[in-house]
Amino acid sequence: MTKLQEFTDFLKTVPLAKYRKKYTHVKIVEMDLPKDIQAIELLYTVYWDEKQFLTFEEFYKRYLKEKYDSANTFRKKTTMCEDCFSRGLEARIYRTWAGLITQIHAGYVAEDVFGEGTVSMSAELDHQGADIRVEYKGHFLNYQVKKTSYSGVKSSKPLPRKESLEGEAIDIFYEVPTCLSDPKTKKGEFRVPYLRFLEDKRTEAFENGFVVFTKETFLSKK
């Protein structure tokens, strides 16, 4: 089994409904977090460099093991109580986790398209505006992923990038309609956002609601 297939199979088991119920309304730790307690670098380390596909609970346990002291120092500076900070931080890290593993999975898909060793992903590249960087036939492709809501008008304005990287900047806009779990109206007709999602062959949804990118996202550049 390839790592892409292993990762894909893992994502199909993620209990999104349970997580959403537990964390959606917990928005206590919403301030800017210092770099040393952010989860982005550790996420790339675990899911890309080490290729370990941990559940959120397993990942958060490792996060606390490595960053508890720094997080607690920050908590004291905010004067927030331990219980509030603990609940808020866990929910905050979950939201980062859920969003970033989608991007990282897309990196595995890109590597399956362009070939082994062609893809680079890291917190540093993320900061520079390349969620997925592909080196293919002597040329760099710098993909940036952005979840959007449908407005009827597609902007031609490129996503902002903090630094200029060598190669072609490519923006991947995608939509996750809120009706995925309830695609039909009371009349039994499919909702328009759901039909629009089905028409976009760059993405697909698993039964648990997890949306991932397909090879169609990258094939146009091969």
C-alpha positions in Angstrom: 0.0 0.0 0.0 1.3 3.5 -0.9 1.5 6.2 1.6 -1.1 8.2 -0.4 -3.5 5.3 -0.1 -2.7 4.8 3.6 -3.3 8.5 4.3 -6.5 8.5 2.2 -7.8 5.4 4.1 -7.0 7.2 7.4 -8.9 10.3 6.5 -12.0 8.2 5.7 -12.0 7.2 9.4 -11.8 10.7 10.9 -14.9 11.2 13.0 -15.6 14.7 11.7 -19.2 14.9 13.1 -17.9 14.2 16.6 -15.1 16.7 16.4 -17.4 19.4 15.0 -19.9 18.9 17.8 -17.1 19.0 20.4 -15.0 22.0 19.1 -17.1 24.2 16.8 -18.5 26.5 19.5 -15.3 26.5 21.6 -13.6 29.7 20.7 -11.8 30.8 23.8 -8.1 30.9 22.6 -8.5 33.0 19.5 -5.7 35.5 20.0 -2.5 35.3 17.9 -0.3 32.5 19.2 3.5 32.8 19.5 5.4 30.8 17.0 6.7 28.3 19.6 3.2 27.0 20.5 1.7 27.0 17.0 1.0 23.6 15.6 1.9 24.1 11.9 5.5 23.0 12.0 4.7 19.9 14.0 1.9 19.0 11.6 4.3 19.0 8.7 6.8 17.0 10.7 4.4 14.3 11.7 2.2 13.9 8.5 4.8 14.7 5.8 8.4 14.2 7.1 7.7 11.2 9.4 4.6 10.1 7.4 2.7 9.1 10.6 -1.0 9.4 10.2 -2.1 10.1 13.8 -5.6 10.6 15.0 -6.2 14.1 16.4 -6.1 12.8 19.9 -2.7 11.2 19.2 -1.4 14.3 17.6 -2.6 16.6 20.4 -1.0 14.3 22.9 2.3 14.7 21.1 1.7 18.5 20.7 1.3 18.8 24.5 4.4 16.7 25.2 6.5 19.0 23.1 4.9 22.3 23.7 3.2 22.2 27.2 5.8 24.3 29.0 5.7 27.1 26.3 1.9 27.0 26.2 1.6 27.2 29.9 4.0 30.2 30.0 1.8 31.9 27.4 -1.3 31.1 29.4 0.1 32.8 32.4 0.8 35.9 30.4 -2.8 36.0 29.2 -4.0 35.5 32.8 -6.5 33.0 31.6 -7.6 30.2 33.9 -6.1 26.7 33.2 -9.5 25.1 32.4 -10.5 27.8 29.9 -7.1 27.9 28.2 -6.9 24.1 28.0 -10.3 23.7 26.4 -9.7 26.7 24.1 -6.2 25.6 23.0 -7.4 22.1 22.2 -10.2 23.4 20.0 -7.8 25.9 18.3 -5.3 23.2 17.5 -8.1 21.0 16.2 -9.1 23.6 13.7 -5.5 24.0 12.5 -5.2 20.2 12.3 -8.4 19.7 10.3 -7.4 22.3 7.8 -3.8 21.5 7.3 -4.0 17.7 6.9 -6.2 18.4 3.9 -3.4 20.4 2.3 -0.8 17.8 3.3 -2.9 15.1 1.8 -3.0 17.2 -1.4 0.8 17.1 -1.4 0.7 13.3 -1.5 -1.7 13.5 -4.4 0.7 15.9 -6.2 3.6 13.6 -5.6 1.6 10.7 -7.1 1.0 12.8 -10.2 4.5 14.3 -10.7 6.7 11.5 -9.2 8.4 10.6 -6.0 10.7 13.3 -4.6 9.1 16.1 -6.6 7.1 17.7 -3.7 8.3 19.8 -0.8 6.1 21.0 2.1 7.1 22.7 5.3 6.1 25.4 7.7 8.7 27.7 6.1 7.3 27.2 2.6 3.8 27.7 4.0 4.9 31.0 5.4 6.3 32.0 2.0 3.0 31.3 0.3 3.7 27.8 -1.1 1.5 25.2 0.6 2.8 22.6 -1.9 6.0 23.1 -3.9 6.6 20.9 -6.9 9.8 20.7 -8.8 9.0 19.2 -12.2 11.1 19.2 -15.4 13.4 21.9 -14.0 10.5 24.2 -13.1 9.0 25.1 -9.8 5.2 25.1 -9.2 4.2 26.9 -6.0 0.6 25.9 -5.1 -1.4 27.8 -2.5 -4.6 26.4 -1.2 -7.6 28.5 -0.2 -11.0 27.4 1.0 -13.7 29.8 -0.2 -17.4 30.5 -0.1 -19.3 30.8 -3.3 -20.1 34.4 -4.3 -21.0 33.9 -7.9 -18.0 35.9 -9.1 -14.6 34.3 -9.3 -11.8 36.8 -8.4 -8.8 37.0 -10.7 -6.8 38.5 -8.0 -4.0 36.1 -6.8 -3.6 35.1 -3.2 -1.1 37.2 -1.3 2.4 35.8 -0.8 4.7 37.1 1.8 7.8 36.3 -0.1 8.7 35.7 -3.8 9.6 32.1 -4.6 11.2 31.0 -7.8 8.7 29.4 -10.1 5.0 29.7 -11.0 2.5 30.8 -8.4 -0.7 28.7 -8.6 -3.8 29.3 -6.5 -6.1 26.4 -5.7 -9.5 27.8 -4.7 -12.1 25.2 -3.5 -15.5 25.2 -2.0 -16.9 22.9 0.7 -20.7 23.4 0.7 -22.5 23.2 4.1 -25.1 20.9 2.6 -22.8 18.0 2.0 -24.5 16.0 4.7 -27.9 17.1 3.6 -27.7 17.5 -0.2 -31.5 17.4 -1.1 -34.2 20.0 -0.5 -37.6 19.0 1.0 -38.8 18.5 -2.6 -36.2 15.9 -3.1 -34.1 18.0 -5.5 -30.3 18.3 -5.1 -29.2 21.7 -3.7 -27.3 24.0 -6.1 -24.1 24.2 -4.0 -24.0 20.4 -3.9 -24.4 20.1 -7.6 -21.6 22.7 -8.0 -19.4 20.6 -5.8 -20.1 17.5 -7.8 -19.1 19.3 -11.0 -15.7 20.2 -9.6 -13.6 17.1 -10.3 -10.7 18.5 -8.4 -12.3 17.6 -5.1 -14.2 14.7 -3.6 -16.0 14.1 -0.4 -15.8 10.9 1.8 -18.8 9.6 3.6 -17.6 11.2 6.8 -17.7 14.6 5.2 -13.9 15.0 4.7 -13.1 16.7 1.5 -9.8 16.0 -0.3 -8.2 17.0 -3.6 -8.0 14.6 -6.6 -5.3 14.2 -9.3 -7.4 16.6 -11.5 -6.0 19.4 -9.3 -2.5 18.8 -10.7 -2.8 17.0 -14.0 -3.1 20.2 -16.1 0.6 21.1 -15.2 2.0 17.7 -16.1 
